[in-house]
Amino acid sequence: MTMDLYRVIQPVNDIEAAARFYGRVLGDAGERVSPGRHYFRCGATILACYDPIADGDRLGAGWRHHSHQYLYFATANLEQVLAEVAAAGGEVEAGIASMPWGERMFYAKDPFGNPISFVEQGTEFCGSRD
């Protein structure tokens, strides 16, 4: 049996700011689907920005990402996306680098502190199968 990953939730504390940031970086305005959820189509997967308070949900224990829990996006224009991340209020952690596993990429944080990464299309490493 195989399954497809179709949606990933990205926690945010300001849904309007999230819609502006990801809209600019991804080059697509996305779609508001509820007061606290804004969806962006990223190939076959939806990036769902989620502000629980704006959606009327309890915050609970809050959102906590591990410092290495990145969302990875593949893009044809890595240099342009790096500029957009910085211009849109994100934090570029380091410039574009080539990784030992072959990816050409950079790491950043969105305005909410969530770790994100952008990889040049054609260099994505998706594991190897024997």
C-alpha positions as CSV (number, residue, x, y, z in Angstrom):
1,M,0.0,0.0,0.0
2,T,1.3,3.5,-0.8
3,M,0.0,6.8,0.5
4,D,0.4,10.4,-0.6
5,L,1.2,13.2,1.7
6,Y,-1.4,15.9,0.9
7,R,-1.3,18.5,3.7
8,V,1.2,19.8,6.2
9,I,0.2,22.2,9.0
10,Q,2.6,25.2,9.7
11,P,1.8,26.9,13.0
12,V,1.5,30.7,13.0
13,N,0.4,33.3,15.4
14,D,-0.8,35.8,12.9
15,I,-2.7,34.4,9.9
16,E,-2.7,37.7,8.0
17,A,1.1,38.0,8.2
18,A,1.5,34.3,7.3
19,A,-0.7,34.8,4.2
20,R,1.5,37.7,3.1
21,F,4.8,36.0,3.8
22,Y,4.1,32.7,2.2
23,G,2.1,34.3,-0.6
24,R,5.1,36.4,-1.5
25,V,7.7,33.6,-1.1
26,L,5.7,31.0,-2.9
27,G,4.5,33.4,-5.6
28,D,0.8,32.5,-5.0
29,A,-1.8,34.2,-2.9
30,G,-3.2,30.9,-1.6
31,E,-6.7,30.6,-0.2
32,R,-8.3,31.4,3.1
33,V,-10.3,28.4,4.1
34,S,-11.3,29.5,7.6
35,P,-10.6,32.5,9.9
36,G,-7.4,30.8,11.1
37,R,-6.3,28.6,8.1
38,H,-4.8,29.7,4.9
39,Y,-3.9,27.1,2.3
40,F,-1.1,27.1,-0.4
41,R,-0.9,24.5,-3.1
42,C,2.7,23.2,-3.3
43,G,2.6,20.6,-6.0
44,A,0.5,17.7,-4.7
45,T,0.8,18.9,-1.1
46,I,-1.0,21.7,0.6
47,L,0.8,24.0,3.1
48,A,-1.8,24.9,5.7
49,C,-0.9,27.9,7.8
50,Y,-2.8,27.5,11.0
51,D,-3.5,30.1,13.7
52,P,-5.5,28.3,16.4
53,I,-6.6,31.5,18.2
54,A,-8.0,33.0,14.9
55,D,-9.8,29.8,14.3
56,G,-11.4,29.8,17.7
57,D,-9.4,26.9,19.0
58,R,-7.5,26.7,22.3
59,L,-3.7,27.2,22.0
60,G,-3.1,24.3,24.3
61,A,0.6,23.7,25.0
62,G,1.4,25.8,22.0
63,W,3.4,25.0,18.9
64,R,7.0,23.9,19.2
65,H,9.1,22.8,16.3
66,H,12.5,21.2,16.9
67,S,15.3,23.4,15.5
68,H,15.9,20.9,12.7
69,Q,12.2,20.2,11.8
70,Y,12.2,22.0,8.5
71,L,9.7,22.1,5.8
72,Y,11.5,21.7,2.5
73,F,10.4,23.4,-0.7
74,A,11.9,22.7,-4.2
75,T,12.2,25.7,-6.5
76,A,13.6,26.5,-9.9
77,N,15.0,29.8,-8.8
78,L,16.9,29.5,-5.5
79,E,18.5,32.9,-5.6
80,Q,15.2,34.7,-6.2
81,V,13.5,32.8,-3.4
82,L,16.3,33.6,-1.0
83,A,15.8,37.3,-1.8
84,E,12.0,37.0,-1.3
85,V,12.4,35.3,2.0
86,A,14.5,38.1,3.3
87,A,12.3,40.9,1.8
88,A,9.1,39.3,3.1
89,G,10.4,39.3,6.7
90,G,11.9,35.9,7.0
91,E,15.4,35.2,8.5
92,V,17.9,33.5,6.2
93,E,20.1,31.4,8.4
94,A,22.9,31.0,5.9
95,G,23.5,31.6,2.2
96,I,23.0,29.0,-0.5
97,A,25.3,26.0,-0.1
98,S,25.8,22.6,-1.8
99,M,25.3,19.8,0.6
100,P,27.4,16.5,0.7
101,W,24.3,14.6,-0.4
102,G,24.0,16.7,-3.5
103,E,21.3,19.3,-2.7
104,R,21.9,23.0,-3.4
105,M,19.9,24.8,-0.8
106,F,19.5,27.3,2.0
107,Y,17.9,27.3,5.5
108,A,15.7,30.0,6.9
109,K,13.0,30.8,9.4
110,D,9.6,32.3,8.6
111,P,8.4,35.4,10.6
112,F,7.0,33.0,13.3
113,G,10.3,31.2,13.9
114,N,9.3,28.1,12.0
115,P,12.3,26.4,10.2
116,I,11.9,26.3,6.4
117,S,14.3,25.3,3.7
118,F,14.5,25.8,-0.1
119,V,16.2,23.3,-2.4
120,E,17.1,23.8,-6.1
121,Q,14.9,21.7,-8.3
122,G,16.8,18.8,-9.8
123,T,19.1,18.5,-6.7
124,E,16.5,17.1,-4.2
125,F,17.7,14.1,-2.3
126,C,14.8,11.8,-1.6
127,G,16.7,8.8,-0.1
128,S,17.9,5.8,-1.9
129,R,16.4,2.4,-2.3
130,D,18.4,-0.8,-2.8
